[in-house]
Amino acid sequence: MSEQVCRECHRIITGQTCPICGSSNLSSDWSGMVIIIDPERSEIAKKMDVRVADKYALKVR
């Protein structure tokens, strides 16, 4: 199964529903990836409003 991205929180997932926000509004058209390891201390996570460590897309179309 190919990776898709939640259009709401930009999390890269492989299922049909995002486990973080519960949205099923997904896209397979995305670019750029950032891996957040420690969202509490990450400046990038703060700018992206990420609170859970995981893989996120930078741009979702």
C-alpha positions in Angstrom: 0.0 0.0 0.0 1.4 3.4 -0.9 1.9 6.2 1.6 -0.7 8.9 1.7 -0.8 12.2 3.5 -3.6 13.6 5.8 -4.6 16.9 4.4 -5.5 18.1 7.9 -2.4 17.4 9.9 0.1 16.5 7.1 1.0 13.2 8.7 2.3 10.5 6.3 0.2 7.3 6.8 -0.4 4.0 5.0 -4.1 3.4 6.1 -7.4 5.0 5.1 -7.8 7.1 8.2 -5.4 9.3 10.1 -4.8 8.0 13.6 -3.9 11.4 14.9 -6.8 13.6 13.8 -9.2 10.9 12.6 -9.6 12.5 9.1 -10.1 10.4 6.0 -9.3 13.4 3.7 -6.1 12.0 2.3 -3.8 12.9 -0.7 -1.2 10.9 -2.6 0.1 14.2 -4.2 2.6 15.5 -1.7 6.3 16.6 -1.6 9.0 17.0 1.0 9.2 15.1 4.2 10.3 15.9 7.7 10.7 13.4 10.6 9.9 14.8 14.0 11.6 12.9 16.8 11.1 15.2 19.8 8.2 17.6 19.1 8.6 19.2 22.6 12.0 20.6 21.8 11.8 20.9 18.0 11.5 24.4 16.5 10.2 22.9 13.2 7.5 21.0 15.1 6.4 24.2 16.7 6.2 26.0 13.4 4.2 23.1 11.9 2.1 22.7 15.0 3.1 19.1 15.4 2.6 17.4 18.8 3.3 13.7 17.9 6.6 12.3 16.8 6.2 10.8 13.2 6.8 11.5 9.5 5.1 14.6 8.0 4.8 16.1 4.5 5.9 19.6 3.9 3.5 20.3 1.0 0.2 18.6 0.3 -1.8 19.2 -2.9 
